[in-house]
């Protein structure tokens, strides 16, 4: 096998899709290992079907657990699969425990590692994904960065420039691919005055009853229709902390089941703005000129913050919360939108990544720097 993709959650399936599509166009032999970190059918199977991603050669069924358990179990099972399939290179995506496990397993077997979405930093080591990013970027052989700030971050950390490639963002490739085929969501018929889209799943916002109550209190003050495709983990924790009924009583909140990627693209393209704690969703909102109120006090996607696409909220700071609510009210009232960003390249990131892989495999290489 030439190339093995190793993925474990919804955003990684989306990032994989355009790269896989380009590799198949070039008749490059590829396979997919699904670690099973996302094992709910609504968060996993539906994306493979909808995005026409080839069926994984192996599902490792890692499931949930502590960070150490997920990473350790995944690493053992990935190593076994890599020894069986003997790929010439491994592609990992993003910053999950599956990404860390795959990069470690491949590096120890001396298989070249390509990291897609390299160089993203929030400069907060208490964030588990930040730890994963740092380790993966320093052991990977080829680092594909979605924007120029990510390139600069890697250079500042002393990583050789020969390993770093500004490819643009594969999520932008896939977003554009799906946007051309999107339709108005049916739920929009129930929202004549428009709606705010929301996602909520990060550990920092679900790790305790207090943190979840902060997010709920914020929603209660929004005062405009909010559509929330509820992540299975968030739903489970709302029940566990006895907060499910409080959420149901918010009159303007419409909680729906997790949606497919195409549905998410459509919801984003028709919403007034996004409220989210997702790095991926906050970035995707900029693809259609929508502001994201980022409900974590992190500087995620520095260029998007600088250009006004993202406004972070510190839930422990009432002034920060009120400023975010005022921004929401202003956008809802005046229908303000931003221009679509070009921070993340020109929609050909998957082509540039495939060029790098062609070079690894011994073909003509256009490195896409």
C-alpha positions in Angstrom: 0.0 0.0 0.0 1.3 3.5 -0.9 -0.6 5.7 1.6 -2.4 5.0 4.8 -4.8 7.7 6.2 -5.4 7.3 10.0 -8.5 9.1 11.3 -10.8 8.9 14.3 -13.4 11.7 14.3 -15.8 13.8 12.2 -13.5 16.7 11.3 -10.8 14.2 10.2 -13.2 12.4 7.9 -14.0 15.8 6.3 -10.3 16.7 5.9 -9.6 13.2 4.5 -12.2 13.4 1.8 -10.6 15.9 -0.7 -7.1 14.3 -0.2 -8.5 10.8 -0.9 -10.4 12.1 -3.9 -7.2 13.6 -5.4 -5.1 10.5 -4.6 -7.7 8.2 -6.3 -7.7 10.6 -9.3 -3.9 9.9 -9.6 -4.4 6.1 -9.1 -2.3 6.1 -5.9 -3.0 3.1 -3.8 -4.5 4.2 -0.4 -6.2 2.8 2.6 -7.9 4.2 5.7 -7.6 3.1 9.3 -10.5 4.3 11.4 -9.5 4.3 15.1 -13.2 4.4 16.2 -12.6 7.4 18.5 -16.0 8.6 17.2 -18.1 5.4 17.2 -21.6 6.9 17.1 -23.1 6.3 13.7 -24.4 9.9 13.4 -20.8 11.1 14.0 -19.0 8.5 11.9 -20.7 6.2 9.4 -22.9 8.9 7.8 -19.8 11.0 6.9 -18.1 8.1 5.0 -21.3 7.5 3.1 -22.1 11.2 2.3 -18.6 12.2 1.4 -18.0 9.1 -0.6 -14.9 8.1 1.3 -13.6 4.6 0.7 -14.5 2.0 3.4 -11.8 1.7 6.0 -9.5 -1.3 5.8 -9.7 -1.5 9.6 -11.9 -0.1 12.4 -9.9 -0.3 15.6 -12.9 0.3 17.8 -10.9 2.3 20.4 -14.0 4.1 21.7 -14.0 6.6 24.6 -12.0 6.8 27.8 -9.2 8.8 29.4 -6.6 10.5 27.2 -4.0 7.9 28.1 -6.4 4.9 27.5 -7.5 6.2 24.1 -4.0 7.1 23.0 -2.3 3.9 24.3 -5.0 1.5 22.9 -5.0 3.3 19.6 -1.2 3.2 19.3 -1.0 -0.6 20.0 -3.7 -1.3 17.4 -2.4 1.1 14.8 1.1 -0.5 15.1 -0.4 -3.9 14.4 -2.3 -2.6 11.3 0.8 -0.8 10.0 2.9 -3.9 10.3 0.3 -5.8 8.3 -0.2 -3.3 5.5 3.3 -1.8 5.3 2.3 1.6 3.8 5.0 3.8 2.3 3.7 6.8 4.2 1.1 7.7 6.7 -1.2 10.8 6.7 -2.6 12.1 10.0 -5.0 15.0 10.4 -5.6 17.6 13.1 -4.9 17.2 16.7 -6.9 14.3 18.3 -5.6 11.4 20.4 -5.9 9.3 17.3 -3.5 11.7 15.5 -0.9 11.5 18.3 -1.2 7.7 18.5 -0.8 7.3 14.7 2.1 9.7 14.4 4.0 7.9 17.2 3.3 4.4 15.9 4.4 5.3 12.4 7.5 7.3 13.4 8.7 4.4 15.5 8.3 2.1 12.5 10.3 4.6 10.4 7.3 5.3 8.1 7.2 8.9 6.9 4.5 10.9 8.6 2.5 13.7 6.8 0.7 16.0 9.2 -2.3 17.9 7.7 -3.2 21.1 9.6 0.3 21.5 11.1 1.4 24.5 13.1 -1.9 25.5 14.7 -1.3 26.9 18.2 -3.4 28.4 21.0 -0.4 28.6 23.3 -2.2 26.8 26.2 -0.6 23.5 27.2 -3.6 22.7 29.5 -5.5 22.1 26.4 -5.1 18.4 25.5 -5.2 19.1 21.7 -2.4 21.6 22.0 -0.2 18.8 23.6 -1.0 16.6 20.7 -0.2 19.2 18.1 3.2 20.0 19.6 4.3 16.4 19.7 3.0 15.4 16.3 4.5 18.5 14.5 8.0 17.7 16.0 8.0 14.0 14.9 6.3 14.3 11.5 8.4 14.4 8.4 6.1 16.6 6.2 4.1 19.5 7.8 1.2 20.8 5.7 0.1 24.2 7.1 -3.3 25.7 6.4 -2.2 29.4 6.8 0.9 31.5 7.0 0.7 32.0 10.8 0.9 28.2 11.2 4.0 28.2 9.0 5.5 31.0 11.2 4.7 29.0 14.4 6.6 26.0 13.2 9.7 28.0 12.1 9.7 29.7 15.5 9.8 26.3 17.2 13.0 25.4 15.3 11.5 23.0 12.8 13.4 22.8 9.6 11.9 24.8 6.7 12.5 21.8 4.4 9.7 20.0 6.3 7.1 22.8 6.1 4.7 23.4 3.3 2.0 26.1 3.0 -0.7 24.1 1.3 -3.8 26.0 2.3 -6.6 24.2 4.2 -8.2 21.0 3.0 -11.4 21.9 4.9 -11.7 24.8 2.5 -11.4 22.4 -0.4 -14.2 20.2 0.9 -16.4 23.1 2.0 -16.4 24.6 -1.5 -17.0 21.1 -3.0 -20.1 20.7 -0.8 -21.3 24.3 -1.0 -21.9 23.9 -4.7 -24.3 21.2 -3.9 -26.1 22.7 -0.9 -29.8 23.4 -0.5 -31.7 25.5 2.0 -32.2 23.4 5.2 -35.8 22.5 6.0 -35.5 23.8 9.5 -35.1 27.3 8.0 -38.8 27.2 7.2 -39.4 27.4 11.0 -37.1 30.4 11.4 -38.7 33.3 9.4 -36.4 35.9 11.2 -33.3 33.8 10.6 -31.3 31.8 13.1 -28.0 31.6 14.9 -26.2 28.2 14.5 -24.4 26.8 17.5 -22.0 23.9 18.2 -20.9 22.8 21.7 -18.7 19.9 22.6 -15.2 20.8 23.8 -13.9 19.4 27.0 -13.3 22.9 28.5 -17.0 23.6 28.2 -18.3 20.2 29.3 -15.9 19.1 32.0 -18.1 20.1 35.0 -21.7 21.1 35.8 -20.4 24.7 36.5 -18.9 25.0 33.0 -22.0 23.6 31.3 -24.2 26.0 33.4 -22.1 28.9 32.1 -22.7 28.0 28.5 -26.5 27.5 29.2 -26.7 30.9 30.9 -25.0 32.4 27.9 -27.6 30.8 25.5 -30.4 32.0 27.7 -29.3 35.6 27.2 -29.1 35.4 23.4 -32.8 36.1 22.8 -32.9 34.9 19.2 -33.5 31.6 17.5 -30.6 29.2 18.0 -30.2 25.9 16.2 -28.0 23.5 18.1 -27.1 20.1 16.5 -26.3 18.4 19.8 -23.1 16.4 20.1 -23.7 12.9 21.6 -21.1 13.6 24.4 -22.7 16.9 25.3 -26.1 15.4 25.4 -24.9 12.6 27.7 -23.3 15.1 30.1 -26.4 17.3 30.2 -28.3 14.3 31.4 -25.5 13.3 33.8 -25.5 16.8 35.4 -29.2 17.1 35.5 -29.3 20.1 33.1 -31.4 18.6 30.3 -34.7 20.1 31.4 -33.2 23.6 31.8 -32.0 23.4 28.2 -35.4 22.3 27.0 -37.0 25.3 28.7 -35.1 27.8 26.6 -38.0 28.9 24.2 -35.9 30.1 21.3 -33.4 27.1 21.4 -34.0 24.3 18.8 -32.0 21.3 19.7 -31.6 18.8 16.8 -29.7 15.6 16.2 -26.1 15.7 14.8 -26.2 16.7 11.2 -24.2 15.4 8.2 -21.4 17.5 6.8 -23.4 18.7 3.8 -26.2 19.7 6.2 -23.7 21.6 8.3 -22.4 23.5 5.3 -25.9 24.4 4.4 -26.8 25.5 7.9 -23.7 27.7 8.1 -24.2 29.3 4.7 -27.8 30.4 5.7 -27.3 31.4 9.4 -26.9 34.9 10.8 -23.8 33.9 12.8 -22.1 31.0 14.6 -21.7 30.4 18.3 -19.2 27.6 18.8 -16.3 26.1 20.7 -15.1 24.2 17.7 -11.8 25.2 16.0 -13.1 23.7 12.7 -16.5 25.2 12.7 -15.1 28.7 13.7 -12.9 28.5 10.6 -15.6 27.2 8.3 -17.9 30.1 9.2 -15.3 32.5 7.6 -15.6 30.6 4.4 -19.1 32.0 4.0 -18.5 35.4 5.6 -20.1 34.6 9.0 -18.9 35.8 12.3 -18.1 33.3 15.0 -18.6 34.0 18.7 -16.0 31.6 20.1 -17.1 30.4 23.5 -13.6 29.7 24.8 -11.0 32.2 25.9 -8.5 31.0 23.3 -6.8 32.8 20.4 -7.8 30.3 17.8 -7.0 31.1 14.2 -5.0 34.3 14.8 -5.6 35.8 11.3 -9.4 35.3 11.6 -9.4 37.1 15.0 -7.3 39.9 13.5 -9.7 40.3 10.6 -12.8 40.2 12.7 -14.2 36.8 11.8 -13.8 35.4 15.4 -14.5 37.0 18.8 -13.5 34.9 21.8 -15.5 34.9 25.0 -14.2 34.5 28.5 -17.2 33.0 30.4 -15.6 34.0 33.7 -15.6 37.7 32.7 -18.9 39.5 32.6 -17.6 42.3 30.4 -16.4 39.8 27.8 -19.8 38.0 27.9 -21.7 41.2 27.5 -19.5 42.4 24.6 -20.2 39.1 22.8 -24.0 39.4 23.5 -23.9 42.9 22.1 -22.1 41.7 19.0 -24.8 39.0 18.5 -27.6 41.6 18.9 -26.0 43.9 16.4 -25.5 41.2 13.8 -29.1 39.9 14.3 -30.5 43.4 14.1 -28.5 44.6 11.1 -27.8 41.4 9.2 -24.1 42.2 9.0 -21.9 39.8 7.1 -18.1 39.7 6.3 -16.4 39.0 3.1 -15.4 35.5 2.5 -11.8 34.9 3.6 -8.8 33.9 1.5 -6.6 33.2 4.5 -6.7 29.4 3.9 -5.5 29.3 0.3 -7.3 28.9 -3.0 -9.2 25.6 -2.6 -6.4 23.4 -4.0 -4.8 22.2 -0.7 -5.5 18.6 -1.6 -3.7 18.9 -4.9 -0.6 20.4 -3.1 -0.7 17.6 -0.5 -1.0 14.9 -3.3 2.0 16.5 -5.0 4.0 16.0 -1.8 2.9 12.4 -1.6 3.8 11.8 -5.2 7.3 13.1 -4.4 7.6 10.7 -1.4 6.5 7.8 -3.7 9.2 8.7 -6.2 7.2 10.6 -8.8 7.5 14.2 -9.9 7.1 16.5 -6.9 5.5 19.9 -6.9 6.0 20.8 -3.3 3.4 23.6 -3.1 5.5 25.8 -0.8 
